[in-house]
Structures are given as structure tokens and as C-alpha cells.
């Protein structure tokens, strides 16, 4: 996908360019050091924010406190905050600076029902703010021109706020997007699975299950047959595919032929084209089952959370920034994480990266209460500070090195010019 507008990354005000097209080495080193110092001086406020969000878990689209706290802290740093954005009550965009490049740091803050911040989104919020605020300070001190954006992106776990924000065109005039996700290891690069959910509602006809079964149309049979068809399909799918389902309605009483049944499936693949193919095949499983049972069928489908589009240049910069803060991250280029995120859709419209930053003891799994505990532990706090530095350093390099930003766009477009189209 191409973006609207010209490609105009600039770092015009930098005092002296010692190397051809590159930044002055001293200025780059000094500004990088300043970025890190700013994160350190912001750390108490960032960790306070992380702990407050963690102690007040709000589920998807209910993140009123978290989004307001983030917005307040950004305003206190001179950011101009627009909230709501894209019609999402708990989404915001904060802006400081002007001109290009425009870099966006993404803050998530929704919790999971029952297990609180077991996905550690409090860490994502605090580190995105830390990166944006530290970078904006350092750029201003160095007289460098750029726009720093910090976006509050709600409901990652359910309705995928980023999908709505992408559709609203919020990333059309953005040159790169940087975010992170806490994990039990440090890792950079790689993709994830795209996912969409399908919901099948079968309409049958009720009848006495013993005295007049021949008068009934069994909607539950259609749901069960759908699972059988999907099970047969599974042996012929690619190894990266995942199809997992539940029955949410299956009848009211054993002596009534079920006149209504409903089931839901998650369908995933790392390949967007294949995912679309698979979605059609799973729908056919339900259509065939409805036909066999003589039941009516209504199909509901969510928008697709797309796989992450890898960016070699941003992966390299992020690995180098990880090393700069003393973390040896695994390079996951060409591999994929078997889960899904709405960050994938952002990465399909603009060069983007979201490294995994170690915030929990090895082996701790996401969405488990142990991860929630780690997300506010000293290890979780260290991840906030490290990730803020890493993202700010990557951002700084994109401002200082217009050629590197161009390279990231060339990776993104596969060599096609980055200036055309929308
Ligand atoms: Zn998450």
C-alpha cells in the first residue's frame, strides 16, 4: 500500500553534516546520550503512570482513566492532545514539533477481563509516552525538525482500535510507527498471524424431540457438522494456519429440537492472501452443514487483523538500539509469532516495528496472572525504561538519517517509489 503525499524526511537544522548524507557523528552521539538522559529523568513519572494503569485495569473501550492519565502527562510535556480521535472515545493523538519526518509512538492500555494487565499493556503505554517525550525534548534541544506523535490506541484485545484508526487515515502522513510489546524475552523482527473471527448462526425449527422429531430442523446438528467439516479441512491446511472454535448456543432443553445454534471461529494465517482463502473455506464448511441440516444460516465476519509486515531496516535499527541499552535481542526476521495484533494493520500502511522487550522471567506466558504480576515488578519497570530508550533512539536515527528512512520505505514498498498514490 502506498501513502499520500511526498516523501520529505528532513533534518535541515542540524548544524554540521560531516559525512555524505549522514549525520554529524558527534551530534548523533550527543543527542542519543541526551535521549537516554531524558528517559531516565522521566522514569519516575513513567513508572508512576505504568503502575497506576496496572492497578486500575480497564478492559477494551473502557480505558477512560488510562487514556486521560496519558493525555495529562503528554500535555504537561507540551504536547497538543486531540481526544477522542477516529470516533473512539478512549483514543487520542498527541503531537509535538512540526514538519517531516513524522514519527508515531503507539500506546496501548486495555486490560483483560479477570486477569488485569496480563498482557502488560501498561508497559506499552508508559514506554510509548517515554519515547515520545524524550525524543521531543532532545530534538528541540538540538534544533532538529520533526513531528513527534504519541497515539493512544484502545481495545487491542477485542475490537482492535488500530483498525479504526488506520481506516480513519491517521497514518497517511506518518513516516514510521514505533511501538513495543512486553514479553519474557528480548526479540526484534518477524511477523505474526493475521486473524478474523467468523460467527455462524443457524436457524432451525423446534419440535418435540421424541414425539415429532421429523417435524423439526435441528440447528445444533448444523453447528456440529460445521465442526466436523472444519476438522476435515484442517488436515489440508498449511502449517501456519490456525482454526479454533466454540459453540455459544446449542439448544435450550433435551426434549426440544434446537431451533437455534451459534458457533464462532478464529481463523489465522501468517499469509494474508491465504487467510482470505481459508476464511472462504471455513464459511463453506458452515454453508454445507446448513444445507445438510436444512437450516438457515447467517454469517458475521470481523475485519481482518493483518499479519505484521516486516521491515528489514527498522529491524536493524531496533537491534542496534537494543544493544545500545545493553540488551541482546534475538533477531526474528522471517519467523512469526503465533498470535495476532491490530498493530499488523498499521504495519501494512507505513513502515512499523514493535520489538518484544523482556519484562518477565523466562517461560512466563502472556495472558496468565504471572505475567500480570511481572508487568508491575522491577523487571517490568526496567522494560518500560529500556523500551522507551530503544524506541526514542530508533526515532532519532530516522530524523538524523534521511537515507535510512528512505531505505525503510524502500523495504516497505518493495523498491517502488514511495511518493505515489494514496
Ligand atoms: Zn498484548
Boltz pocket constraint, residues with backbone or C-beta under 6 A from the ligand:
constraints:
  - pocket:
      binder: B
      contacts: [[A, 119], [A, 120], [A, 121], [A, 156], [A, 181]]
      max_distance: 6.0
